């Protein structure tokens, strides 16, 4: 049986994904707290345009009656767990014989790409409908872009280089 290997660049990218998703989880925790907090006065309410409360308490802050930050934290936890499994060279064939590490990589990359697209929609709502920006939301949106980019780079790198883990 072949030993699964992860190249150094893939490990470094996975480290970045773990850092980015961990930071995004912390941001989502704060945004969930702010969403349910009765009084206004988030630390990021700087003026009428840079105003987290205006964004985080708007109709755009929920999807299917669930705060977007809860959807976000669930997504980032999934990304974090899958990245830890990747980092530790977990063989996804142990879950199902037809499930390959590459398939999981493609799924999680597309999953994070969906997060980017949803973030773009939310950014549009912030800028052009609410005329306000939440700094923490923006930071989280930048993190999902960086996470997606890292997954894409792993995908591209693993197709070219001879590391066997994502083949």
N, C-alpha and C positions, 0 to 999 in steps of 0.2 A: 504494500500500500504506500502511495506517495505521501511524503510529509508535506503538509500545507505550509507554504511560506508567504509572509507578507513583507513586501519591500519596505525599506526605510521611509521612503517618501509617503507611502500609503499609511504607515504607522504615524508619521508626523501629521498627516491630514486627519486621521482619526483622532489624534490628540486635540487638534484644533476643533473638530466637531464636538468632542466631549466638553471642551471649555465653552464654546459658543452655546451649545444646548443647555449646559448648566447655568450659564448667565441668563439665557432666555427663560429658563424655569423660574429663577429668582425674580426676574422682571414680571413674569406672569402672576406670580404670587402677590406682588405688590399691586398689580392692576386689578386682580380679583378683590383684594382688600379695598382698594379705592372704589371699585364698582359698587360694592355693598355698603360702604360707609355712608352713614346718614348725612352728616354735615359735609360741606364742601371745604376745600382748602388743601388740595394736594400740594406737595412740595414743588411740583413742576408747573404750578399756576403762576406764570411770570407776568403775562398780560392777556389781553383778549384773544390774541392769535396763538401764543404759546400757552395753552390751557388744557391740562389733562382732564379736568372735571367736565369741561364742555364736550370733549370727545368721549370720555369713558362713561358718561351718563346719557349719551345720545342714543337714538334708535339704532344707530350703526354699531353700537357696542355689544349687540346681541345677535345671535344667529340661532334660529329655532328656539327662541326664548331662553337660550343659555348664553352667558357672557362669552364673548369671543376669546377672552383671556383664559377661560376654562378649556375651550377647544385648543387653544395654543399650548397650555401646559400639558394636556394629554398628548398632543403631537410631539412636543419636545421630550417628554418622558419616553415615548416610543423610540424616537431618534436616539436618545441617550442610551437606552437599553440595547438596541440593535448595534450601536457603535461599540459598546462594551463587549458584546458578543463577537463582533468583528475583530476588535483589538485582541481578544483572548483566543482568536482562531477557532471559534466554535464552528463546527461543521453542521450546517442546517439540514443535511441529509439525515441527521439523527432524529429530526422531527418528522420528516417524510422523505422517503427514498427519491421522490421526484423533485424535491426542493433543493436547488443549488445555491451556493453562496452568491453567485453572479445574479441569479434571479432575485434574491433578497436585496442585493445592491441596487439593481434596476428599480425594484419596487420602492425602496426607501428614497432613492433619488427622485423618482416621479412624485412620490408623496411630498417630499420637501419642495419640489417644483410647484405643486398645487398650492402649498403654503405661500410661496412667492407670489403666485397669481392672485390669491385671496388678499395678500398684503397690498398688492397694487390696487385692488378694488378699494380696500380700506383707506389707502393713501389718497386716492381720488376723492372719496367721500370727505376725508378730513380737509383737503385743500380746496375743493371746488363746491362742496355743499355746506359743510359746517364752517368753513373759513377759520379753522383752528387746527392746531397740531399738538399732539401729545408726544412729548419728548421720549417717554418710556415706550410708547407704541412704536415710534420711529426707530428707536434702538432695537427693539424686538424685530422689526421688519428688516433692518439691516442684517441682523444675526441670521435670519432665515435665508437671506440671499447668500451670505457667506457659507452657511451650512450646505446649501444646494451646490454652490460652486465647488466646495471641497468634495462632495460626493461625485460630482461630474469629473473632477480631476482624478479621483481614484478610479472611476470607470474608464476614463481615457488612458490613464497610465497602465492599468491592469491589462488592457487590450494589447499594448505594445511590448511591455516588459515581460520577462519570463516568470514572474512570481505566480505561484500556483493557487493561492487562496481564492482569488476572485475569478478564476477561469471557469 
